Amino acid sequence: MGTKEAEPAPEGTRPMMISMREMETLGLKIGSGLRETVEFKVFTRQEVLNQIAQVGFMCPFHEFRAEIGKMSAGDDILIVADPNEKYGENWLLCLTRRAFEAQMELIKCREQERLDALAAQEKEANAAADANDMSKIVYEDRPVLSHLW
């Protein structure tokens, strides 16, 4: 049984490993399971640099400190969950503005698809409920035999 090869990360991004403890510290967890995380989180550049200075090599961003240091002062840093480890690690770190915008666009598209699917499912449920609703059935009272008198 061979291992699955990780895909190369999109341009301007790097795969990043964040441990369970660090996910809790950074506010990325929404449940107790390994894959129960937020879909993405945006940090300011200064927050990340402060975290690196405070925690040192234990910080998940430590390995990327040089690239983060080169970013312009107003830039935000986006990390996107990769629960299936498509790119080799459990998070994807966006290091350029172009990568940030591209990943945010993908996130918005996935959210819109999810909302559309929910709306379609709700519409189907409402249609099925309407078909079985006794109060909407129209009854016409006609004589069994109609004759001209």
CORQUITA-V920726 format. One record per residue. N is the residue number from 1. PSI is psi in whole degrees, -180 to 180 (* if undefined). Layout:
n | psi
N | PSI
N | PSI
This chain:
n | psi
1 | 118
2 | 157
3 | 149
4 | 129
5 | 135
6 | 143
7 | 154
8 | 142
9 | 150
10 | 157
11 | 133
12 | 4
13 | 161
14 | 137
15 | 145
16 | 134
17 | 127
18 | 125
19 | 165
20 | -44
21 | -44
22 | -35
23 | -41
24 | -43
25 | -40
26 | -2
27 | 34
28 | -13
29 | 141
30 | -1
31 | -174
32 | -18
33 | 161
34 | -38
35 | 7
36 | 80
37 | 168
38 | 159
39 | -36
40 | 165
41 | 142
42 | 130
43 | 151
44 | 155
45 | -41
46 | -38
47 | -45
48 | -44
49 | -39
50 | -41
51 | -43
52 | -45
53 | -37
54 | -46
55 | -25
56 | -140
57 | -12
58 | -13
59 | 134
60 | -21
61 | -7
62 | -43
63 | -21
64 | 15
65 | -36
66 | -44
67 | -38
68 | -38
69 | -30
70 | -16
71 | 152
72 | 155
73 | -35
74 | -5
75 | 144
76 | 157
77 | 127
78 | 132
79 | 135
80 | 133
81 | 138
82 | 72
83 | -28
84 | 4
85 | 47
86 | -35
87 | 11
88 | -21
89 | 176
90 | -4
91 | 156
92 | 122
93 | 124
94 | 120
95 | -5
96 | 160
97 | -40
98 | -43
99 | -40
100 | -50
101 | -40
102 | -44
103 | -38
104 | -37
105 | -42
106 | -40
107 | -44
108 | -40
109 | -44
110 | -40
111 | -41
112 | -41
113 | -42
114 | -44
115 | -40
116 | -42
117 | -41
118 | -42
119 | -43
120 | -41
121 | -42
122 | -39
123 | -43
124 | -43
125 | -41
126 | -40
127 | -42
128 | -39
129 | -39
130 | -38
131 | -31
132 | 5
133 | 114
134 | -28
135 | -16
136 | -1
137 | 129
138 | 129
139 | 128
140 | 128
141 | 100
142 | 151
143 | 151
144 | -48
145 | 124
146 | 127
147 | 156
148 | 124
149 | *
